[in-house]
């Protein structure tokens, strides 16, 4: 029963994390019709602009951003500038449109848990995980570092920032992001005087931009127009299409995990069958007594199948309980380490389907010992006693 419980735990745990990971990735960004970045792979652009994974191939000039934002089909744009960090957390340069138009989940807007979303040139708004893990609150002074590594060797000590707000938890990469203004990015790289700041603004580059359209029917036209942009090599992607491509790439890995967990379960069921076969020798006396008092061979056959079924039912219950307990215990760790906001596991339709398959396999694996008991002859059994 314990081996079945552990194998069911592996099987259901893999399926639960797989489904929740897909939902977590899917609810990271909603409402944006296009993501625009330097020309390269669709997946790379999606990963570094939305999930803060990887590095951009190039930046976008500010005049290209302004040209896209001025298109009549565009309702709003959100510029994104990456490249700095704070104690291992990514720094995102943006503007007020980020807090107005960024959506996640079922079209949910970003909300503040404390303070205000005032960036300016000295303010920063922290994601929930940044504030919790580093113990920061509103009014705390922080210093950014150049680069996205865990350790920043080139720090911008001459331009400290003050925490003006902390966002509510979203279960997305926003929780692990330090938000500052584009002007602040210019300042820490170009200096403090107004002349250099004006020059930096005119020569500013950004990493990517999110685009919201007045009508989604215009998405393909604008996408083609951006991909053919002559001033510099750009590409526009549809977030949903790029995310589907990501799951196609990861589909083989998911299938491998399913096969491994299935083999673990099958080995546990075969172990149960072997155990029942080995116990038949010790049960010959019991079987003889049952036959003597009138038990039919069919009854003994069903008795062995019922034993296997009972072991499997208890194993399934134990496995589901283990997944629920593991999801409860590991929620904080998964959220902080991988950005996965998992609910407490509750068996649903998928679990019931898998349970039915497991029960059917258990009955099948118990056929050999049940048939052995069925064929046990009363006379031969009593003779051995």
C-alpha positions in Angstrom: 0.0 0.0 0.0 2.9 2.4 0.8 4.6 1.7 -2.5 1.3 2.4 -4.4 0.8 5.6 -2.4 4.2 6.9 -3.3 3.8 6.0 -7.0 0.3 7.7 -7.1 1.9 10.7 -5.3 4.5 10.9 -8.1 1.9 10.5 -10.9 -0.6 13.0 -9.5 2.1 15.4 -8.4 3.6 15.6 -11.9 0.2 16.1 -13.5 -0.8 18.7 -10.9 2.4 20.8 -11.2 2.2 20.5 -15.0 -1.3 21.9 -15.2 -0.6 24.6 -12.6 2.6 25.6 -14.3 0.7 26.1 -17.6 -2.0 28.1 -15.9 0.6 30.2 -14.1 2.4 31.0 -17.3 -0.9 31.7 -19.1 -2.1 34.2 -16.5 1.2 36.1 -16.4 0.1 38.5 -19.1 -3.4 39.3 -20.4 -4.7 42.3 -22.4 -1.6 42.9 -24.5 -2.2 42.2 -28.1 1.4 42.4 -29.3 4.9 42.2 -27.8 7.5 44.1 -29.8 11.3 43.6 -29.5 14.5 43.3 -31.5 14.3 40.7 -34.3 15.1 37.2 -33.1 13.2 34.1 -31.9 9.6 34.4 -30.7 10.2 32.4 -27.6 13.3 34.4 -26.6 11.3 37.7 -26.9 8.4 36.2 -24.9 10.7 34.8 -22.2 12.8 37.9 -21.5 10.0 40.5 -21.8 7.3 38.7 -19.8 9.0 36.1 -17.7 12.3 37.8 -17.1 14.2 34.7 -18.4 17.2 35.1 -20.7 18.7 38.1 -22.3 17.5 40.3 -25.3 19.4 40.1 -28.6 19.3 43.8 -29.0 17.5 47.0 -27.9 14.9 49.2 -29.7 15.6 52.8 -30.5 13.3 55.4 -28.8 12.2 56.9 -32.1 11.0 53.4 -33.2 9.0 53.1 -30.1 7.4 56.5 -30.7 6.6 55.6 -34.3 4.8 52.4 -33.1 3.0 54.3 -30.3 1.8 56.9 -32.9 0.1 54.4 -35.1 -3.6 55.0 -35.4 -4.4 51.4 -34.6 -2.5 51.5 -31.2 -4.6 52.3 -28.1 -1.7 52.2 -25.6 1.9 51.1 -25.2 4.1 50.1 -22.3 7.9 50.4 -22.7 10.1 47.9 -20.9 13.8 48.4 -20.2 15.8 45.6 -18.7 19.5 45.2 -17.9 20.0 46.1 -14.2 19.3 44.2 -11.0 19.1 44.5 -7.2 20.4 41.6 -5.1 19.4 39.1 -7.8 16.0 40.6 -8.7 15.5 42.1 -12.1 15.0 45.8 -12.5 12.4 47.0 -15.0 12.4 50.5 -16.3 9.0 51.6 -17.5 6.4 54.5 -17.1 3.0 55.1 -15.5 1.3 53.2 -18.4 2.6 50.0 -16.9 0.5 50.4 -13.8 -2.5 51.5 -15.8 -2.5 48.9 -18.5 -0.6 45.8 -17.4 -3.0 42.9 -16.8 -2.6 39.4 -15.5 -4.9 36.5 -14.8 -8.5 37.2 -15.8 -7.8 40.8 -16.8 -6.8 41.8 -13.3 -5.0 45.1 -12.8 -1.9 45.6 -10.6 -2.8 46.8 -7.1 -0.7 48.3 -4.3 -0.4 46.7 -0.9 1.4 49.7 0.5 2.5 53.2 -0.6 1.9 54.7 -4.0 3.0 53.9 -7.6 5.0 57.1 -7.9 8.3 56.4 -9.7 9.7 59.8 -10.7 13.5 59.8 -10.9 14.2 58.6 -7.4 11.3 56.2 -6.6 10.9 52.5 -7.0 7.9 50.2 -6.7 8.7 46.6 -5.5 7.1 43.3 -6.3 5.7 41.4 -3.3 8.5 38.7 -3.3 11.2 41.4 -3.4 9.7 43.2 -0.4 9.1 40.0 1.6 12.4 38.2 0.9 14.6 41.3 1.5 12.5 42.7 4.3 11.9 46.1 2.6 9.2 48.6 3.3 8.1 51.9 2.1 10.8 54.5 2.6 13.7 52.1 2.4 16.7 53.3 0.3 18.2 50.8 -2.2 21.0 50.8 -4.7 20.8 49.1 -8.1 23.6 47.2 -9.9 24.4 46.9 -13.5 23.7 43.5 -15.1 21.3 40.8 -14.2 23.5 38.4 -12.2 22.9 37.5 -8.6 25.9 39.6 -7.6 26.3 43.1 -9.0 29.9 44.2 -9.1 29.1 47.6 -10.8 26.7 49.4 -8.4 25.0 52.7 -9.1 25.9 54.1 -5.6 25.6 57.7 -6.8 21.9 57.3 -7.4 20.1 55.6 -4.5 16.4 54.9 -4.9 13.6 55.2 -2.3 10.8 52.6 -2.1 7.6 54.4 -2.7 5.2 51.4 -3.1 4.9 47.7 -2.8 2.6 45.7 -5.1 0.1 43.1 -4.0 1.1 39.5 -4.8 0.2 38.4 -8.3 1.8 35.0 -8.7 3.7 36.2 -11.7 7.2 37.5 -12.4 5.9 41.0 -11.4 6.4 39.8 -7.8 10.1 39.4 -8.4 10.7 42.8 -10.1 12.0 46.1 -9.0 10.2 48.9 -11.0 11.8 52.2 -11.8 11.1 54.9 -14.4 12.8 55.2 -17.7 14.2 58.6 -16.7 15.8 56.9 -13.7 17.5 54.3 -16.0 18.8 57.3 -18.0 20.1 59.0 -14.9 22.0 56.0 -13.4 23.8 55.5 -16.7 24.2 59.0 -18.0 24.5 61.2 -14.9 22.5 63.9 -13.1 22.8 67.1 -15.0 19.9 68.2 -17.2 21.9 68.5 -20.4 23.1 64.9 -20.2 19.6 63.7 -19.2 18.0 65.4 -22.3 20.7 63.9 -24.5 20.1 60.5 -22.9 16.3 60.8 -23.5 16.9 61.5 -27.2 19.2 58.5 -27.5 17.3 56.2 -25.2 16.8 52.6 -26.1 14.4 50.1 -24.6 14.3 46.3 -24.4 10.7 45.7 -25.6 7.2 47.1 -25.5 3.7 45.9 -24.9 1.1 47.0 -27.3 -2.7 47.3 -26.9 -4.8 47.8 -30.0 -8.1 49.6 -30.5 -9.4 46.5 -32.3 -7.8 43.0 -32.2 -8.8 42.7 -35.9 -5.8 45.0 -36.6 -3.3 42.7 -34.9 -2.1 40.9 -38.0 -1.8 44.1 -40.0 0.3 45.9 -37.4 2.4 42.7 -36.8 3.3 42.5 -40.5 3.9 46.3 -40.6 6.4 46.1 -37.6 8.1 43.0 -39.0 8.7 44.9 -42.2 9.9 48.0 -40.4 12.7 49.5 -42.4 14.5 51.8 -39.8 15.7 48.8 -37.7 15.1 45.1 -37.5 12.0 44.5 -35.2 9.6 41.8 -34.6 6.1 41.7 -33.2 4.6 38.5 -31.7 1.2 37.5 -30.5 1.6 36.4 -26.8 -0.9 33.5 -27.1 0.7 32.1 -30.2 4.2 32.3 -28.7 3.1 30.7 -25.5 1.5 27.8 -27.5 4.9 27.4 -29.2 6.6 27.2 -25.8 4.3 24.4 -24.7 4.9 22.5 -28.0 8.7 22.7 -27.2 8.1 21.5 -23.7 5.6 18.8 -24.6 8.3 16.1 -25.1 9.6 16.9 -21.6 6.1 16.6 -20.1 5.6 13.2 -21.9 8.9 11.9 -20.5 7.8 12.8 -17.0 4.4 11.1 -17.5 6.1 8.0 -18.8 8.5 7.9 -15.8 5.7 8.3 -13.3 3.6 5.7 -15.1 6.5 3.2 -14.9 6.9 3.9 -11.2 3.2 3.1 -10.7 3.4 0.0 -12.9 6.3 -1.3 -10.9 4.3 -0.8 -7.6 1.3 -2.7 -9.0 3.6 -5.5 -10.2 5.1 -5.6 -6.8 1.7 -6.0 -5.3 1.0 -8.9 -7.7 4.2 -10.5 -6.7 3.4 -10.1 -3.1 0.0 -11.8 -3.5 1.6 -14.6 -5.5 4.2 -15.2 -2.8 1.5 -15.2 -0.1 -0.5 -17.9 -1.7 1.8 -20.6 -0.3 1.1 -19.4 3.2 -2.6 -19.1 2.6 -3.2 -22.6 1.3 -4.7 -23.7 4.6 -7.0 -20.7 4.7 -8.1 -21.4 1.1 -8.7 -25.1 2.0 -10.9 -24.1 4.9 -12.9 -21.7 2.7 -13.4 -24.4 0.1 -14.5 -26.9 2.8 -17.2 -24.6 4.2 -18.6 -24.1 0.7 -16.7 -21.3 -0.9 -16.7 -21.7 -4.7 -13.5 -21.2 -6.8 -15.2 -18.0 -8.2 -15.6 -16.6 -4.7 -11.9 -17.2 -3.9 -11.0 -15.6 -7.2 -13.1 -12.5 -6.3 -11.6 -12.5 -2.8 -8.1 -12.1 -4.2 -9.2 -9.4 -6.6 -11.0 -7.6 -3.8 -7.8 -7.6 -1.7 -5.9 -6.1 -4.6 -8.7 -3.5 -5.1 -8.7 -2.6 -1.4 -4.9 -2.2 -1.4 -5.1 0.0 -4.4 -8.0 2.2 -3.0 -6.0 2.8 0.2 -2.9 3.5 -1.9 -4.8 6.0 -4.0 -6.2 7.7 -0.9 -2.8 7.9 0.6 -1.2 9.3 -2.6 -3.8 12.0 -3.0 -3.4 12.9 0.7 0.4 13.1 0.1 0.0 15.5 -2.9 -2.4 17.7 -0.8 0.1 17.8 2.1 3.0 18.5 -0.2 1.2 21.3 -2.0 0.4 22.9 1.4 4.0 22.6 2.7 5.8 23.6 -0.5 3.6 26.6 -1.5 5.9 29.3 -0.1 9.1 27.6 -1.4 7.7 27.2 -5.0 6.4 30.7 -5.0 9.8 32.2 -3.9 12.0 29.9 -5.9 10.1 29.4 -9.1 7.3 32.0 -9.0 4.6 29.3 -9.1 1.6 30.2 -7.0 0.0 26.8 -6.4 -3.3 26.2 -4.7 -3.8 23.4 -2.2 -4.3 20.2 -4.2 -7.9 18.9 -4.3 -8.7 15.8 -6.4 -10.7 16.7 -9.5 -11.8 15.2 -12.8 -8.3 14.3 -13.9 -7.5 12.6 -10.6 -10.7 10.6 -10.8 -9.8 9.5 -14.3 -6.3 8.5 -13.3 -7.8 6.7 -10.3 -10.0 4.6 -12.6 -7.1 3.7 -14.7 -5.0 2.7 -11.7 -7.9 0.5 -10.3 -8.3 -1.2 -13.7 -4.5 -1.9 -13.8 -4.6 -3.2 -10.2 -7.4 -5.7 -11.1 -5.4 -6.7 -14.2 -2.2 -7.2 -12.2 -4.1 -9.3 -9.6 -5.3 -11.8 -12.2 -2.3 -14.1 -11.9 -2.6 -14.6 -8.1 -6.4 -14.8 -8.3 -6.2 -17.4 -11.0 -3.7 -19.3 -8.9 -6.1 -19.4 -6.0 -8.9 -20.3 -8.3 -7.1 -23.4 -9.6 -6.0 -24.5 -6.2 -7.4 -28.0 -5.7 -9.1 -28.9 -2.4 -7.6 -32.3 -2.2 -4.1 -31.3 -3.0 -4.3 -28.5 -0.5 -5.5 -30.7 2.3 -2.9 -33.3 1.4 -0.1 -30.9 2.0 -1.5 -30.2 5.5 
